[in-house]
Amino acid sequence: MRFDAKKDAESSLRFAYKKEKNTLIVSLSGSMDSLTAPEFTLAIDEKLSDGEDSFIVNLNDLEHLSSAGLRNILLVLKKIVSLGKKMFFVSSNEDVNRIFKTAGVYNSLLKVYESEDVVFNLPQ
């Protein structure tokens, strides 16, 4: 019997997009793991090709983040920065924040804000 984890509802990564104040807000839900993390990279690459240059990634509804998911987030962030674009992360999800803190990237390599409103009110 073959098991296809991509079809398992718990291992899917879902995206919701909205545009506000010239910034694309990408809300993630579900699971970001070794199977689904490449979908995040592809989604951001597609939006970059569409001309987007400012992103907020909302992680509030992300139920699971594996080390592979974290690695992909950091690789995407590195690419965004190297292109001179902006990417902000929003999370009030304690499980996700704990993973960032344990990995030593919380508010160092990866600045995490409480809400989208906080990001929109940052000094330019």
N, CA, C and O atoms as CSV, one atom per row, in Angstrom:
chain,resi,resn,atom,element,x,y,z
A,1,MET,N,N,0.841,-1.184,0.000
A,1,MET,CA,C,0.000,0.000,0.000
A,1,MET,C,C,0.879,1.238,0.000
A,1,MET,O,O,1.831,1.332,0.775
A,2,ARG,N,N,0.568,2.164,-0.848
A,2,ARG,CA,C,1.345,3.397,-0.946
A,2,ARG,C,C,0.645,4.500,-0.167
A,2,ARG,O,O,-0.567,4.690,-0.275
A,3,PHE,N,N,1.424,5.212,0.609
A,3,PHE,CA,C,0.891,6.324,1.400
A,3,PHE,C,C,1.327,7.624,0.754
A,3,PHE,O,O,2.522,7.859,0.577
A,4,ASP,N,N,0.381,8.464,0.402
A,4,ASP,CA,C,0.697,9.743,-0.216
A,4,ASP,C,C,0.400,10.848,0.791
A,4,ASP,O,O,-0.743,11.285,0.923
A,5,ALA,N,N,1.432,11.296,1.499
A,5,ALA,CA,C,1.251,12.293,2.560
A,5,ALA,C,C,0.719,13.607,2.022
A,5,ALA,O,O,0.069,14.346,2.761
A,6,LYS,N,N,0.971,13.921,0.769
A,6,LYS,CA,C,0.484,15.194,0.221
A,6,LYS,C,C,-1.041,15.250,0.205
A,6,LYS,O,O,-1.622,16.335,0.226
A,7,LYS,N,N,-1.683,14.103,0.170
A,7,LYS,CA,C,-3.140,14.087,0.153
A,7,LYS,C,C,-3.719,14.085,1.560
A,7,LYS,O,O,-4.927,14.248,1.733
A,8,ASP,N,N,-2.890,13.907,2.544
A,8,ASP,CA,C,-3.334,13.947,3.927
A,8,ASP,C,C,-3.641,15.398,4.287
A,8,ASP,O,O,-2.779,16.264,4.136
A,9,ALA,N,N,-4.841,15.672,4.753
A,9,ALA,CA,C,-5.256,17.059,5.038
A,9,ALA,C,C,-4.335,17.735,6.033
A,9,ALA,O,O,-4.128,18.946,5.954
A,10,GLU,N,N,-3.778,16.983,6.967
A,10,GLU,CA,C,-2.923,17.588,7.978
A,10,GLU,C,C,-1.556,17.962,7.428
A,10,GLU,O,O,-0.848,18.761,8.042
A,11,SER,N,N,-1.170,17.409,6.296
A,11,SER,CA,C,0.150,17.727,5.752
A,11,SER,C,C,0.058,18.696,4.583
A,11,SER,O,O,1.011,18.838,3.818
A,12,SER,N,N,-1.070,19.355,4.441
A,12,SER,CA,C,-1.188,20.312,3.354
A,12,SER,C,C,-0.880,21.722,3.845
A,12,SER,O,O,-1.093,22.058,5.010
A,13,LEU,N,N,-0.386,22.518,2.944
A,13,LEU,CA,C,-0.095,23.920,3.214
A,13,LEU,C,C,-1.055,24.728,2.364
A,13,LEU,O,O,-1.132,24.550,1.148
A,14,ARG,N,N,-1.787,25.621,3.020
A,14,ARG,CA,C,-2.770,26.425,2.311
A,14,ARG,C,C,-2.359,27.896,2.343
A,14,ARG,O,O,-1.763,28.371,3.309
A,15,PHE,N,N,-2.690,28.598,1.267
A,15,PHE,CA,C,-2.320,29.997,1.093
A,15,PHE,C,C,-3.571,30.840,0.914
A,15,PHE,O,O,-4.522,30.427,0.251
A,16,ALA,N,N,-3.561,32.019,1.508
A,16,ALA,CA,C,-4.582,33.037,1.242
A,16,ALA,C,C,-3.827,34.328,0.987
A,16,ALA,O,O,-2.872,34.648,1.695
A,17,TYR,N,N,-4.255,35.066,-0.022
A,17,TYR,CA,C,-3.564,36.292,-0.410
A,17,TYR,C,C,-4.521,37.475,-0.328
A,17,TYR,O,O,-5.706,37.368,-0.645
A,18,LYS,N,N,-3.975,38.593,0.102
A,18,LYS,CA,C,-4.699,39.859,-0.021
A,18,LYS,C,C,-3.662,40.966,-0.152
A,18,LYS,O,O,-2.546,40.868,0.357
A,19,LYS,N,N,-4.061,42.007,-0.839
A,19,LYS,CA,C,-3.162,43.135,-1.079
A,19,LYS,C,C,-3.644,44.315,-0.252
A,19,LYS,O,O,-4.816,44.686,-0.303
A,20,GLU,N,N,-2.733,44.896,0.503
A,20,GLU,CA,C,-3.064,46.050,1.330
A,20,GLU,C,C,-1.857,46.975,1.385
A,20,GLU,O,O,-0.745,46.540,1.684
A,21,LYS,N,N,-2.080,48.248,1.098
A,21,LYS,CA,C,-1.032,49.267,1.173
A,21,LYS,C,C,0.225,48.850,0.402
A,21,LYS,O,O,1.335,48.918,0.931
A,22,ASN,N,N,0.043,48.421,-0.846
A,22,ASN,CA,C,1.143,47.998,-1.724
A,22,ASN,C,C,1.961,46.842,-1.165
A,22,ASN,O,O,3.120,46.659,-1.538
A,23,THR,N,N,1.365,46.070,-0.279
A,23,THR,CA,C,2.037,44.912,0.313
A,23,THR,C,C,1.153,43.689,0.111
A,23,THR,O,O,-0.056,43.742,0.341
A,24,LEU,N,N,1.762,42.588,-0.321
A,24,LEU,CA,C,1.024,41.339,-0.458
A,24,LEU,C,C,1.086,40.602,0.869
A,24,LEU,O,O,2.165,40.299,1.378
A,25,ILE,N,N,-0.080,40.321,1.415
A,25,ILE,CA,C,-0.157,39.553,2.662
A,25,ILE,C,C,-0.419,38.103,2.283
A,25,ILE,O,O,-1.415,37.782,1.634
A,26,VAL,N,N,0.489,37.238,2.700
A,26,VAL,CA,C,0.389,35.811,2.433
A,26,VAL,C,C,0.095,35.140,3.767
A,26,VAL,O,O,0.957,35.085,4.644
A,27,SER,N,N,-1.119,34.633,3.918
A,27,SER,CA,C,-1.499,33.940,5.150
A,27,SER,C,C,-1.362,32.447,4.915
A,27,SER,O,O,-1.922,31.895,3.968
A,28,LEU,N,N,-0.603,31.804,5.797
A,28,LEU,CA,C,-0.371,30.368,5.680
A,28,LEU,C,C,-1.185,29.635,6.726
A,28,LEU,O,O,-1.341,30.107,7.852
A,29,SER,N,N,-1.704,28.471,6.344
A,29,SER,CA,C,-2.360,27.594,7.310
A,29,SER,C,C,-2.030,26.160,6.941
A,29,SER,O,O,-1.649,25.858,5.810
A,30,GLY,N,N,-2.184,25.292,7.915
A,30,GLY,CA,C,-1.857,23.891,7.690
A,30,GLY,C,C,-0.477,23.572,8.212
A,30,GLY,O,O,-0.095,23.987,9.306
A,31,SER,N,N,0.263,22.829,7.416
A,31,SER,CA,C,1.553,22.310,7.843
A,31,SER,C,C,2.635,22.673,6.838
A,31,SER,O,O,2.463,22.488,5.633
A,32,MET,N,N,3.767,23.198,7.346
A,32,MET,CA,C,4.921,23.437,6.493
A,32,MET,C,C,6.015,22.473,6.939
A,32,MET,O,O,6.640,22.646,7.985
A,33,ASP,N,N,6.222,21.453,6.114
A,33,ASP,CA,C,7.203,20.426,6.419
A,33,ASP,C,C,8.006,20.128,5.154
A,33,ASP,O,O,7.942,20.887,4.187
A,34,SER,N,N,8.756,19.038,5.157
A,34,SER,CA,C,9.609,18.740,4.004
A,34,SER,C,C,8.812,18.512,2.721
A,34,SER,O,O,9.328,18.739,1.627
A,35,LEU,N,N,7.574,18.069,2.841
A,35,LEU,CA,C,6.745,17.859,1.657
A,35,LEU,C,C,6.131,19.145,1.130
A,35,LEU,O,O,5.996,19.316,-0.082
A,36,THR,N,N,5.761,20.046,2.020
A,36,THR,CA,C,5.014,21.229,1.614
A,36,THR,C,C,5.851,22.506,1.538
A,36,THR,O,O,5.432,23.471,0.898
A,37,ALA,N,N,7.004,22.533,2.164
A,37,ALA,CA,C,7.826,23.746,2.179
A,37,ALA,C,C,8.174,24.248,0.777
A,37,ALA,O,O,8.174,25.459,0.558
A,38,PRO,N,N,8.471,23.360,-0.187
A,38,PRO,CA,C,8.761,23.866,-1.536
A,38,PRO,C,C,7.584,24.633,-2.152
A,38,PRO,O,O,7.795,25.485,-3.015
A,39,GLU,N,N,6.360,24.348,-1.726
A,39,GLU,CA,C,5.197,25.079,-2.227
A,39,GLU,C,C,5.280,26.559,-1.821
A,39,GLU,O,O,4.872,27.440,-2.578
A,40,PHE,N,N,5.809,26.818,-0.629
A,40,PHE,CA,C,5.980,28.196,-0.169
A,40,PHE,C,C,6.968,28.925,-1.076
A,40,PHE,O,O,6.719,30.055,-1.498
A,41,THR,N,N,8.081,28.276,-1.368
A,41,THR,CA,C,9.091,28.872,-2.248
A,41,THR,C,C,8.498,29.162,-3.622
A,41,THR,O,O,8.694,30.249,-4.167
A,42,LEU,N,N,7.784,28.209,-4.178
A,42,LEU,CA,C,7.172,28.399,-5.496
A,42,LEU,C,C,6.150,29.533,-5.481
A,42,LEU,O,O,6.089,30.325,-6.421
A,43,ALA,N,N,5.348,29.614,-4.421
A,43,ALA,CA,C,4.336,30.668,-4.333
A,43,ALA,C,C,4.989,32.047,-4.287
A,43,ALA,O,O,4.547,32.968,-4.973
A,44,ILE,N,N,6.040,32.190,-3.481
A,44,ILE,CA,C,6.718,33.489,-3.387
A,44,ILE,C,C,7.426,33.814,-4.697
A,44,ILE,O,O,7.395,34.960,-5.145
A,45,ASP,N,N,8.064,32.823,-5.315
A,45,ASP,CA,C,8.717,33.054,-6.621
A,45,ASP,C,C,7.704,33.525,-7.655
A,45,ASP,O,O,7.989,34.422,-8.448
A,46,GLU,N,N,6.520,32.919,-7.643
A,46,GLU,CA,C,5.470,33.320,-8.583
A,46,GLU,C,C,5.046,34.770,-8.335
A,46,GLU,O,O,4.855,35.533,-9.282
A,47,LYS,N,N,4.901,35.143,-7.075
A,47,LYS,CA,C,4.490,36.512,-6.749
A,47,LYS,C,C,5.598,37.509,-7.083
A,47,LYS,O,O,5.313,38.637,-7.488
A,48,LEU,N,N,6.857,37.105,-6.918
A,48,LEU,CA,C,7.974,37.962,-7.336
A,48,LEU,C,C,7.925,38.188,-8.850
A,48,LEU,O,O,8.145,39.302,-9.324
A,49,SER,N,N,7.638,37.135,-9.597
A,49,SER,CA,C,7.524,37.244,-11.058
A,49,SER,C,C,6.377,38.161,-11.466
A,49,SER,O,O,6.417,38.804,-12.515
A,50,ASP,N,N,5.347,38.207,-10.610
A,50,ASP,CA,C,4.202,39.092,-10.867
A,50,ASP,C,C,4.506,40.545,-10.522
A,50,ASP,O,O,3.682,41.427,-10.760
A,51,GLY,N,N,5.703,40.799,-9.954
A,51,GLY,CA,C,6.104,42.167,-9.656
A,51,GLY,C,C,5.948,42.592,-8.199
A,51,GLY,O,O,6.169,43.758,-7.871
A,52,GLU,N,N,5.577,41.675,-7.334
A,52,GLU,CA,C,5.455,42.025,-5.917
A,52,GLU,C,C,6.840,42.298,-5.338
A,52,GLU,O,O,7.811,41.627,-5.687
A,53,ASP,N,N,6.921,43.292,-4.448
A,53,ASP,CA,C,8.222,43.576,-3.827
A,53,ASP,C,C,8.136,43.797,-2.322
A,53,ASP,O,O,9.147,44.088,-1.683
A,54,SER,N,N,6.951,43.662,-1.752
A,54,SER,CA,C,6.791,43.792,-0.313
A,54,SER,C,C,5.783,42.743,0.156
A,54,SER,O,O,4.665,42.662,-0.354
A,55,PHE,N,N,6.201,41.945,1.134
A,55,PHE,CA,C,5.387,40.823,1.602
A,55,PHE,C,C,5.237,40.860,3.120
A,55,PHE,O,O,6.157,41.243,3.843
A,56,ILE,N,N,4.075,40.460,3.577
A,56,ILE,CA,C,3.874,40.100,4.980
A,56,ILE,C,C,3.448,38.644,4.954
A,56,ILE,O,O,2.485,38.289,4.274
A,57,VAL,N,N,4.151,37.805,5.685
A,57,VAL,CA,C,3.794,36.400,5.793
A,57,VAL,C,C,3.164,36.208,7.170
A,57,VAL,O,O,3.827,36.324,8.200
A,58,ASN,N,N,1.861,35.911,7.156
A,58,ASN,CA,C,1.117,35.739,8.395
A,58,ASN,C,C,1.102,34.250,8.746
A,58,ASN,O,O,0.567,33.425,8.004
A,59,LEU,N,N,1.704,33.927,9.894
A,59,LEU,CA,C,1.849,32.535,10.333
A,59,LEU,C,C,0.892,32.170,11.464
A,59,LEU,O,O,1.040,31.110,12.073
A,60,ASN,N,N,-0.071,33.015,11.751
A,60,ASN,CA,C,-0.974,32.781,12.883
A,60,ASN,C,C,-1.702,31.445,12.805
A,60,ASN,O,O,-1.919,30.810,13.837
A,61,ASP,N,N,-2.082,31.002,11.612
A,61,ASP,CA,C,-2.856,29.770,11.464
A,61,ASP,C,C,-2.030,28.575,11.024
A,61,ASP,O,O,-2.580,27.536,10.659
A,62,LEU,N,N,-0.712,28.718,11.056
A,62,LEU,CA,C,0.150,27.595,10.720
A,62,LEU,C,C,0.128,26.618,11.893
A,62,LEU,O,O,0.503,26.970,13.011
A,63,GLU,N,N,-0.310,25.398,11.631
A,63,GLU,CA,C,-0.474,24.409,12.697
A,63,GLU,C,C,0.802,23.637,13.001
A,63,GLU,O,O,0.997,23.153,14.115
A,64,HIS,N,N,1.668,23.527,11.997
A,64,HIS,CA,C,2.910,22.764,12.185
A,64,HIS,C,C,4.011,23.383,11.344
A,64,HIS,O,O,3.807,23.713,10.176
A,65,LEU,N,N,5.176,23.537,11.949
A,65,LEU,CA,C,6.356,24.016,11.239
A,65,LEU,C,C,7.514,23.097,11.604
A,65,LEU,O,O,7.933,23.039,12.760
A,66,SER,N,N,8.023,22.384,10.612
A,66,SER,CA,C,9.155,21.483,10.851
A,66,SER,C,C,10.458,22.225,10.596
A,66,SER,O,O,10.454,23.380,10.168
A,67,SER,N,N,11.564,21.558,10.859
A,67,SER,CA,C,12.870,22.159,10.600
A,67,SER,C,C,13.044,22.425,9.097
A,67,SER,O,O,13.673,23.410,8.710
A,68,ALA,N,N,12.492,21.557,8.265
A,68,ALA,CA,C,12.559,21.779,6.813
A,68,ALA,C,C,11.752,23.022,6.426
A,68,ALA,O,O,12.161,23.784,5.550
A,69,GLY,N,N,10.611,23.219,7.080
A,69,GLY,CA,C,9.808,24.410,6.831
A,69,GLY,C,C,10.536,25.667,7.245
A,69,GLY,O,O,10.528,26.664,6.523
A,70,LEU,N,N,11.168,25.622,8.411
A,70,LEU,CA,C,11.946,26.762,8.891
A,70,LEU,C,C,13.100,27.066,7.930
A,70,LEU,O,O,13.374,28.227,7.625
A,71,ARG,N,N,13.756,26.036,7.466
A,71,ARG,CA,C,14.862,26.218,6.515
A,71,ARG,C,C,14.364,26.925,5.254
A,71,ARG,O,O,15.014,27.843,4.753
A,72,ASN,N,N,13.216,26.497,4.746
A,72,ASN,CA,C,12.665,27.127,3.549
A,72,ASN,C,C,12.307,28.589,3.787
A,72,ASN,O,O,12.545,29.437,2.927
A,73,ILE,N,N,11.738,28.885,4.946
A,73,ILE,CA,C,11.414,30.278,5.282
A,73,ILE,C,C,12.678,31.128,5.247
A,73,ILE,O,O,12.684,32.222,4.684
A,74,LEU,N,N,13.747,30.619,5.853
A,74,LEU,CA,C,15.003,31.370,5.894
A,74,LEU,C,C,15.606,31.532,4.498
A,74,LEU,O,O,16.157,32.588,4.186
A,75,LEU,N,N,15.510,30.505,3.660
A,75,LEU,CA,C,16.028,30.608,2.295
A,75,LEU,C,C,15.235,31.624,1.475
A,75,LEU,O,O,15.810,32.399,0.712
A,76,VAL,N,N,13.917,31.614,1.637
A,76,VAL,CA,C,13.088,32.590,0.919
A,76,VAL,C,C,13.407,34.001,1.409
A,76,VAL,O,O,13.530,34.923,0.603
A,77,LEU,N,N,13.541,34.174,2.716
A,77,LEU,CA,C,13.881,35.479,3.265
A,77,LEU,C,C,15.224,35.964,2.723
A,77,LEU,O,O,15.361,37.131,2.355
A,78,LYS,N,N,16.203,35.080,2.672
A,78,LYS,CA,C,17.523,35.442,2.140
A,78,LYS,C,C,17.412,35.911,0.689
A,78,LYS,O,O,18.043,36.893,0.299
A,79,LYS,N,N,16.616,35.210,-0.097
A,79,LYS,CA,C,16.428,35.592,-1.496
A,79,LYS,C,C,15.755,36.956,-1.598
A,79,LYS,O,O,16.176,37.803,-2.386
A,80,ILE,N,N,14.713,37.167,-0.806
A,80,ILE,CA,C,13.984,38.441,-0.828
A,80,ILE,C,C,14.929,39.602,-0.501
A,80,ILE,O,O,14.942,40.618,-1.196
A,81,VAL,N,N,15.705,39.440,0.546
A,81,VAL,CA,C,16.641,40.489,0.967
A,81,VAL,C,C,17.685,40.733,-0.114
A,81,VAL,O,O,18.023,41.882,-0.401
A,82,SER,N,N,18.200,39.661,-0.718
A,82,SER,CA,C,19.221,39.822,-1.757
A,82,SER,C,C,18.683,40.555,-2.986
A,82,SER,O,O,19.449,41.169,-3.728
A,83,LEU,N,N,17.378,40.492,-3.200
A,83,LEU,CA,C,16.752,41.183,-4.326
A,83,LEU,C,C,16.358,42.623,-3.976
A,83,LEU,O,O,15.835,43.355,-4.816
A,84,GLY,N,N,16.617,43.017,-2.723
A,84,GLY,CA,C,16.262,44.366,-2.291
A,84,GLY,C,C,14.778,44.544,-2.014
A,84,GLY,O,O,14.278,45.668,-1.988
A,85,LYS,N,N,14.082,43.449,-1.810
A,85,LYS,CA,C,12.650,43.469,-1.525
A,85,LYS,C,C,12.454,43.359,-0.013
A,85,LYS,O,O,13.417,43.180,0.733
A,86,LYS,N,N,11.196,43.466,0.435
A,86,LYS,CA,C,10.899,43.421,1.867
A,86,LYS,C,C,9.987,42.244,2.188
A,86,LYS,O,O,9.050,41.936,1.452
A,87,MET,N,N,10.292,41.590,3.319
A,87,MET,CA,C,9.440,40.513,3.812
A,87,MET,C,C,9.375,40.618,5.332
A,87,MET,O,O,10.393,40.659,6.024
A,88,PHE,N,N,8.148,40.660,5.819
A,88,PHE,CA,C,7.905,40.741,7.253
A,88,PHE,C,C,7.118,39.500,7.664
A,88,PHE,O,O,6.340,38.955,6.881
A,89,PHE,N,N,7.333,39.065,8.896
A,89,PHE,CA,C,6.620,37.906,9.416
A,89,PHE,C,C,5.766,38.326,10.591
A,89,PHE,O,O,6.192,39.096,11.451
A,90,VAL,N,N,4.546,37.803,10.611
A,90,VAL,CA,C,3.584,38.091,11.667
A,90,VAL,C,C,3.186,36.763,12.283
A,90,VAL,O,O,2.812,35.826,11.577
A,91,SER,N,N,3.269,36.687,13.619
A,91,SER,CA,C,2.834,35.470,14.288
A,91,SER,C,C,2.530,35.730,15.751
A,91,SER,O,O,3.368,36.217,16.509
A,92,SER,N,N,1.318,35.393,16.119
A,92,SER,CA,C,0.974,35.344,17.537
A,92,SER,C,C,0.806,33.882,17.945
A,92,SER,O,O,0.332,33.581,19.040
A,93,ASN,N,N,1.203,32.980,17.045
A,93,ASN,CA,C,1.106,31.545,17.269
A,93,ASN,C,C,2.290,31.113,18.143
A,93,ASN,O,O,3.436,31.121,17.694
A,94,GLU,N,N,2.007,30.743,19.370
A,94,GLU,CA,C,3.077,30.414,20.323
A,94,GLU,C,C,3.908,29.208,19.893
A,94,GLU,O,O,5.111,29.170,20.147
A,95,ASP,N,N,3.284,28.224,19.245
A,95,ASP,CA,C,4.043,27.053,18.797
A,95,ASP,C,C,5.067,27.436,17.733
A,95,ASP,O,O,6.218,27.000,17.784
A,96,VAL,N,N,4.647,28.243,16.781
A,96,VAL,CA,C,5.570,28.696,15.730
A,96,VAL,C,C,6.659,29.576,16.335
A,96,VAL,O,O,7.836,29.415,16.010
A,97,ASN,N,N,6.281,30.496,17.202
A,97,ASN,CA,C,7.276,31.366,17.835
A,97,ASN,C,C,8.286,30.562,18.655
A,97,ASN,O,O,9.470,30.895,18.684
A,98,ARG,N,N,7.823,29.517,19.312
A,98,ARG,CA,C,8.728,28.670,20.103
A,98,ARG,C,C,9.758,28.000,19.197
A,98,ARG,O,O,10.923,27.874,19.574
A,99,ILE,N,N,9.343,27.573,18.017
A,99,ILE,CA,C,10.281,26.959,17.068
A,99,ILE,C,C,11.325,27.983,16.629
A,99,ILE,O,O,12.514,27.672,16.564
A,100,PHE,N,N,10.880,29.207,16.327
A,100,PHE,CA,C,11.828,30.261,15.956
A,100,PHE,C,C,12.811,30.538,17.095
A,100,PHE,O,O,14.007,30.708,16.858
A,101,LYS,N,N,12.309,30.583,18.318
A,101,LYS,CA,C,13.167,30.860,19.482
A,101,LYS,C,C,14.148,29.728,19.712
A,101,LYS,O,O,15.326,29.972,19.977
A,102,THR,N,N,13.679,28.490,19.616
A,102,THR,CA,C,14.551,27.330,19.822
A,102,THR,C,C,15.663,27.294,18.780
A,102,THR,O,O,16.798,26.931,19.090
A,103,ALA,N,N,15.340,27.668,17.556
A,103,ALA,CA,C,16.330,27.688,16.476
A,103,ALA,C,C,17.265,28.891,16.569
A,103,ALA,O,O,18.272,28.957,15.864
A,104,GLY,N,N,16.927,29.842,17.442
A,104,GLY,CA,C,17.779,31.016,17.614
A,104,GLY,C,C,17.610,32.075,16.547
A,104,GLY,O,O,18.488,32.920,16.374
A,105,VAL,N,N,16.479,32.048,15.815
A,105,VAL,CA,C,16.278,33.029,14.754
A,105,VAL,C,C,15.219,34.069,15.106
A,105,VAL,O,O,15.056,35.048,14.376
A,106,TYR,N,N,14.501,33.879,16.199
A,106,TYR,CA,C,13.418,34.780,16.590
A,106,TYR,C,C,13.979,36.159,16.901
A,106,TYR,O,O,14.799,36.325,17.804
A,107,ASN,N,N,13.521,37.146,16.134
A,107,ASN,CA,C,13.921,38.545,16.287
A,107,ASN,C,C,15.426,38.770,16.146
A,107,ASN,O,O,15.958,39.773,16.621
A,108,SER,N,N,16.098,37.840,15.499
A,108,SER,CA,C,17.496,38.072,15.124
A,108,SER,C,C,17.555,37.970,13.596
A,108,SER,O,O,17.519,38.996,12.917
A,109,LEU,N,N,17.642,36.784,13.055
A,109,LEU,CA,C,17.593,36.620,11.597
A,109,LEU,C,C,16.190,36.876,11.065
A,109,LEU,O,O,16.007,37.322,9.933
A,110,LEU,N,N,15.219,36.588,11.893
A,110,LEU,CA,C,13.827,36.628,11.480
A,110,LEU,C,C,13.040,37.476,12.468
A,110,LEU,O,O,12.702,37.011,13.556
A,111,LYS,N,N,12.752,38.699,12.101
A,111,LYS,CA,C,11.974,39.592,12.959
A,111,LYS,C,C,10.509,39.192,12.858
A,111,LYS,O,O,9.954,39.113,11.762
A,112,VAL,N,N,9.884,38.940,14.008
A,112,VAL,CA,C,8.494,38.513,14.044
A,112,VAL,C,C,7.673,39.585,14.753
A,112,VAL,O,O,7.966,39.968,15.886
A,113,TYR,N,N,6.642,40.060,14.061
A,113,TYR,CA,C,5.772,41.103,14.608
A,113,TYR,C,C,4.463,40.481,15.084
A,113,TYR,O,O,4.081,39.396,14.646
A,114,GLU,N,N,3.782,41.186,15.988
A,114,GLU,CA,C,2.539,40.674,16.563
A,114,GLU,C,C,1.377,40.674,15.587
A,114,GLU,O,O,0.528,39.783,15.632
A,115,SER,N,N,1.332,41.665,14.704
A,115,SER,CA,C,0.187,41.777,13.804
A,115,SER,C,C,0.581,42.524,12.536
A,115,SER,O,O,1.633,43.159,12.463
A,116,GLU,N,N,-0.285,42.429,11.555
A,116,GLU,CA,C,-0.081,43.156,10.305
A,116,GLU,C,C,-0.107,44.659,10.556
A,116,GLU,O,O,0.652,45.406,9.939
A,117,ASP,N,N,-0.979,45.105,11.458
A,117,ASP,CA,C,-1.060,46.534,11.779
A,117,ASP,C,C,0.265,47.070,12.310
A,117,ASP,O,O,0.657,48.191,11.989
A,118,VAL,N,N,0.953,46.273,13.120
A,118,VAL,CA,C,2.258,46.694,13.644
A,118,VAL,C,C,3.224,46.919,12.481
A,118,VAL,O,O,3.961,47.905,12.467
A,119,VAL,N,N,3.222,46.016,11.516
A,119,VAL,CA,C,4.105,46.154,10.355
A,119,VAL,C,C,3.763,47.420,9.566
A,119,VAL,O,O,4.655,48.168,9.165
A,120,PHE,N,N,2.463,47.654,9.346
A,120,PHE,CA,C,2.064,48.827,8.578
A,120,PHE,C,C,2.384,50.143,9.295
A,120,PHE,O,O,2.457,51.195,8.662
A,121,ASN,N,N,2.571,50.080,10.602
A,121,ASN,CA,C,2.883,51.293,11.366
A,121,ASN,C,C,4.365,51.463,11.661
A,121,ASN,O,O,4.747,52.352,12.422
A,122,LEU,N,N,5.210,50.612,11.061
A,122,LEU,CA,C,6.665,50.758,11.240
A,122,LEU,C,C,7.121,52.037,10.549
A,122,LEU,O,O,6.563,52.424,9.522
A,123,PRO,N,N,8.132,52.693,11.110
A,123,PRO,CA,C,8.686,53.869,10.416
A,123,PRO,C,C,9.285,53.438,9.078
A,123,PRO,O,O,9.902,52.379,8.972
A,124,GLN,N,N,9.096,54.257,8.084
A,124,GLN,CA,C,9.608,53.927,6.746
A,124,GLN,C,C,11.070,54.134,6.697
A,124,GLN,O,O,11.691,53.911,5.658
